Amino acid sequence: MTAFRLTCREVTRLVLEGEARELALGERVVLRLHWLACDGCTRFRRQVRTMRGALDRWKAYRDSGTDDTGA
């Protein structure tokens, strides 16, 4: 990773790492700069957030103890 320029591969890695840990300030800054210029990585970030939200909703549903059978 260069000081202020990331490749799309590096951005992808950081986005996924950000799901498991808090990114450092410098990492967050270079990600934001990259997203300003790269629509593909911006879409990838949005897709990861959508998947995380869907998984969180599924876990909440699973843990609620309700089922679709009406029983």
C-alpha positions as CSV (number, residue, x, y, z in Angstrom):
1,M,0.0,0.0,0.0
2,T,1.4,3.4,-1.0
3,A,1.0,6.4,1.3
4,F,-2.2,7.8,-0.3
5,R,-3.1,5.4,-3.1
6,L,-4.6,2.0,-2.8
7,T,-5.3,-0.6,-5.4
8,C,-8.8,-2.0,-5.7
9,R,-7.4,-5.3,-4.3
10,E,-6.1,-3.5,-1.2
11,V,-9.4,-1.7,-0.8
12,T,-11.3,-5.0,-0.9
13,R,-9.0,-6.5,1.7
14,L,-9.4,-3.5,4.0
15,V,-13.2,-3.4,3.6
16,L,-13.3,-7.1,4.6
17,E,-10.9,-6.6,7.5
18,G,-13.0,-3.7,8.6
19,E,-15.8,-6.3,9.3
20,A,-13.5,-7.9,11.9
21,R,-11.6,-5.0,13.4
22,E,-11.7,-1.3,13.7
23,L,-9.5,0.2,10.9
24,A,-6.8,2.7,11.8
25,L,-7.5,6.4,11.0
26,G,-5.0,6.3,8.1
27,E,-6.6,3.3,6.6
28,R,-10.0,4.9,6.8
29,V,-8.7,8.1,5.2
30,V,-7.1,6.3,2.2
31,L,-10.3,4.2,1.7
32,R,-12.4,7.3,1.5
33,L,-10.1,8.9,-1.0
34,H,-10.2,5.8,-3.1
35,W,-14.0,5.6,-2.9
36,L,-14.2,9.1,-4.3
37,A,-12.6,8.0,-7.5
38,C,-13.6,4.3,-7.8
39,D,-17.3,3.4,-8.4
40,G,-16.5,-0.4,-8.4
41,C,-15.0,-0.3,-4.9
42,T,-17.9,1.9,-3.7
43,R,-20.4,-0.7,-5.0
44,F,-18.4,-3.5,-3.3
45,R,-18.5,-1.6,0.0
46,R,-22.2,-1.2,-0.3
47,Q,-22.7,-4.9,-1.1
48,V,-20.7,-5.9,1.9
49,R,-22.8,-3.6,4.1
50,T,-26.0,-5.1,2.6
51,M,-24.8,-8.6,3.2
52,R,-23.8,-7.8,6.8
53,G,-27.2,-6.2,7.4
54,A,-29.0,-9.2,5.9
55,L,-27.0,-11.6,8.1
56,D,-27.6,-9.6,11.2
57,R,-31.4,-9.6,10.5
58,W,-31.3,-13.4,9.9
59,K,-29.4,-13.9,13.2
60,A,-32.0,-11.8,15.0
61,Y,-34.8,-13.8,13.4
62,R,-33.2,-17.1,14.2
63,D,-32.6,-16.1,17.8
64,S,-36.1,-14.8,18.3
65,G,-37.5,-18.3,18.4
66,T,-40.3,-17.6,15.9
67,D,-41.1,-19.8,12.9
68,D,-43.1,-19.4,9.8
69,T,-45.4,-22.4,10.5
70,G,-47.6,-20.5,12.9
71,A,-46.9,-23.1,15.6
